Amino acid sequence: MSMCGKRAQQLAASSIMLTCYGVCVAFLIIIGDQFDRIAITLFDQCHWFIDRRFTIAITAIVLILPMCYFQRLDFLRYAGVLGVFAMLYVVFINVYEYIKLRPENVVVRTSPEKPITFFAIIPVFTFAYQCHEIVIPVYSCMADRTIKSFCKSTALALSLLFALYCMAGTTGYLTFGVKIAPDIMQSYDSNDPVVLVGVVALIVKMITTYPSMIFCGRGALDGLYAEFARLSAEQFITGEKKRRIIITTVWFTTTLVLAILTPNIGVVIEFLGSLASANVFVFPSLCLIAIARREQKLKRWIKNAFITIAIILIMAGALTFCIVLYQIYFELKANAEPTHSVLC
């Protein structure tokens, strides 16, 4: 975004920071949801140690917080592999349950009830495929830092995501139809050992992914602070450890509090999707406009095409952002309760 000017760069950094922050809150909420499922399966009444607030807090403090203070992401290569297998298992559950249950008389909607609904679901897709926040940190940790290797890695990752999303989304929706829960694991019977293992796997996935989000958000916030405080290169380097500890501690504490106070994951996902629409449509389009203006070798019709496409995408992103925020406002007014059963 530097090619679009300092203000645009700061705005993009702020959006990325807010997105990463919201994702961290969502991960902790999902962890709480899964522990609720385990509690319902193993216990008949509420105990202090299965209270949602306690399970989220103790898991976050003991398992997540120690991984958040590292300066680089290299250590996550091992935890990340575990997280990938955990996520693959969750996809397997969707396919397995569809084959096992053989659902009949499921109401499957093939078209939106209202035209506005189409725009409301776009953020779900943008959030699902939004991964460019961690592009730079991942590139910096690559052994072979070349565009060719990076493109191969990106293409492989996106192709794998597409295949897994299609498998999980299709089988999950065909199993439950319009009655499907925002967190699909809440729709399955956790008394089934296969599902129970999947619940644990999802907890593991959230634990191993949270540090990468705080890493990206911390970097964006640190950069903004350095600009506004006008730190010199020497001051930026010498004060890095202190800022890292302070930012990480405040970030973790506030996301933990919000996760405990926010029972509905659906609202958080929609909010993240609205931010993702800006990150996916608006900011890359601004870069495309800047490239079209700066590159003198491009033909005039190509420049005009780039600018036209960019304007269309910016308008679509802005419209989606406003519609989703409008929808979130009314959902918060109408319902602020958990979307699943809880003991405590």
N, C-alpha and C positions, 0 to 999 in steps of 0.2 A: 504493500500500500504506500510505500515511500514515494513512488512515482506520482501519486495523486496529491501529494502535499502532506505537511505535518499534521494538520487537523484531521484529515481523512485517516491517516495512520493511527492517530490517537483514538479516533472513534472506532476503528476496527479492533484495536487492542482492547478497548472497553467492552465491545460486544463479545469478543472471544473470552475475556475474563468472566463476564456474566454467564456465558454459556457453560464454561467449565465449572463455575460455582454452582449453577443449577444442576449440572450432571452429578456433582458430588452429593448434593442433597438427595437427588433421585436414587443414587446408589444406596445410601443409608436407609432410605424409606423401603427400598426393595429388600434389603437385609432384614428389616423389621417385619415385612410381610411374610418372608419365608420362615422366620422364627415363629410367627403366629401359627403358621401351618403345622410346624413341628409340635408346638404346644398343644394344639387341638388334637393331634394324633396320639400323643403320649400321655396327656393329662386330662382329667375330668373337671378339675376346678382350678381357679387362679392361685398361683403362688408368686411370691415376690421375684423369684429368679426367672420367671417366664413372662414377667411384665414387659410389654413392648419397649417402654422407655429404658428399662434395664438392659435388655438384650442388645438394643442398638448401641447404647453407650458403652457397654463392656466390650463388645466386638470391635467397635471403632477405636477405643482407647488402647486395647491390648494388641490387636492384630493389624490395624491400619495405621495408626499414628506413628509407630516406629519407622515405617517405610517412607513416610512423607518428608523426612528431614534430609534425605540424600540430595546431593548436588546434581547427580546425573541419573539417567534412566537405565544404565547398564545392568544393574542388579535385577531389573524386572524381566530380563530375558528368561530367567528360570521360572519366576512366578507367573510370567506371561504365558508360558507354555502350559502350565497347569490351568490357567484361566481359559485358554483356548479349548482344551479338552473338556473342561466343565461346560462351556457353552455348546460344544458339539453334543454333549449328552442331553442338554435341554432340547436341542433340535430333535434328537432321537426320540425323546419322550413324546413330542407332538406327533411324529409319524407312528410311533408304537401305539399310542392311545387311540389314534384314528383307526388303525387296523383292528385293535382289540375291541373297541366299543361298537364299531360298525353303526354309526349314528343314522337314524331314520327320522323323517318328518322334521328336519332341521330347517329353520327359516333362514335362507341365504339371500341377502340383498345384493343384487347385481348392478344397481344404479342408485345414485343419491336421492334422498327424499326431496331435498331442496337444492337449487344450484349453488347456494352458499356453502353447502356441506362439502362440495368438491374442493373449495379453497381451504376449508378447515382441516382436511386430511393431508394437504400438501406438506405442512410442517412435520408430520409424522415421518414422511419419507426423507425429507431434508435432514431431520435429526438422525435418522437411521444411517444415512450415508455420509454424514458430516464427519470427516476425519482429517481435514486439512489443518486444524489447529496444531496437531502433533507432527506435521510433516517435517518441520525444521529440526525439532529434537530427535526424531527418528533418523533423519538424514545424517545428523552429526554423530550418531552412534553406529552408523554403517561402517563396515570394514572397507568396502569398495565404494567410495564416494564418487560415483559417476552418474550422469543423467541416465545412461542406458540401464544400469543396475537398479537405479531408483524407479524408473518407469516399469521395469519388469516386476519389481516388488509391489508397486502400486496396482498394476493391472491384475496381478495374482490375488492380492488382498480384496480388491473390489469384486472380482469374479467370484471368489469364495463367499463373500458377503451376499452377493446377489443370489447364489445358489441356496445358501442356508436360509436366507429370508424367505425365499419362495417356498422351500420345503416346509419350514415352520409355519409361515403365515397361511399357506393354502390348507394344510392338514388341520391346523388349529381352528381356522374359521369354518371349515367344512364339518368339524366335530361339534361346534357349539353354535354356529351361526350368529345371529344378532345378539344372543345372550352371552357372548364371550366377554370376559372381564378385561379391564385395562392391563392387568398383570395376568397373563394367561395361566401361570402356574396356580393361581387361585381357583381356576375352574376345574382342576383335576382333583381326584380323591387321594389325599395324602396318606390314607391307610394302605395304599398300594406301595409295596417296597420300592418298586421301580421309580415311582413318582417321588417318594421320600428321598431317595438318593439324588434325584434331580433337583430337589429343593436345596439340599446341601451343596450340590454342585454350583447352583446359582449364587449361593452365599459366597462360595470360594471365588467365583468369577468377579463379583462386586468388590470383594476385598482386594484382589490383585489388580483391579483396574483403577480404583480410586486414586492411588498415588500418581499415575500418569496424568490424570486430570488436574490434580493440584499442582503438579509440576508445570503444566502449560499455563494455568491461570496465574500461578505465582510469577512466572516469567513475564507475562503481560503486565501485571500490576507493578512489578519491579521496574520494568522499562518505563512505565508511565510516571512512576515516582521519580526516577532518575531525571526524566525530562523536566517535570514541573519544579523539582528541587534544583535543577541545573547542576548536577553533580559532574565533576571532572572524571576522566577515565580512571585516575588513581583513586579518587574517593569511591567510585563505583566498585572497584575491585576490592579495596580494603574493607569496605562496609558490607560486602556481599553476605558473609556468614551471619552477621547480626540481623540483616534484613530478612534473610531466608528463615531464620528461626522465628522472628516476630510475625512475618506474614503467614507462615505455615501454622503457627499456633492460633492466631486470630481466625484464619480461614477455617481450620478444622473445628474450632469451638463453635463458631457461628453456624456452620453447616450442620453440625450435630444437633444444636438447639432447634434449628428449623426443621430438621428431619423428624425430631420427636414431636414437634408441634403440628406438623403437616401430615394428616393421616391418608390423604388421597393422592396416589401416584399419578392418576390421570391428569389432574390439574397441572402438576409439575411437568409432565411430558409435553402438554400443550404449550406451556410457557417456554420450554426449551425449544420447541418446534418453531415458535414465533421468532425467537432469536436466531435459530438456524436458518430461517428463510432469509434473514438479512445477511448472514455469513455466506450462504450458498449463492444467493442471487444478486444482492446489492453490491457487496464489496468486490467480488471478482469482475462484475460488470464495469465498475468504476476503473478498475485496472485495465480492462479491455479498451475503454475510451481513452485512457492515458496512452496506451500503446499505439492506438490508431492515430493519435495526434503527434506522437514523438517520432514514429518510424517514417522517415521521408521516402524510403524505397517502396513502400506499399502503393499500389495503384489507387486512384481516387475512389473507384467503385468498391474496392475492398475496404477502404477506410469507412466509407458511408455504410457499408453492410455491417461492419463491426459496431459502429456507433448505434445503428438502428436496433441491432440485436441486443446490445447492452441496455438501451433505453427500455425496450420491452421487458427485459428481465428485471430491471430495477423497479418498474411499475408493478410487475407481478409480485415481486418480493415485498414491496411496501404495502400492497393491497392485502396480501396474505397475512402480513404482520398485524395490520389493523383489525382484520376480521377475527383472527384468533384471540387477540387481546380482548375484543368485544365479547367473544364467546366465553372466555375464561371468567370475565367479570360476572356474567349471569350464572355460570356454574357455581361460582363461589357463593353467590347469594342464595342459590337454590339448595345446595347440598355441600356440607362440609364434614360429612361422616365417612368413615372407612368404607371401601367397596367390598369388604370381605368380613367373614366372621372372626371375632377375636375373643379370647378368654378374659383378658385383662384390659 
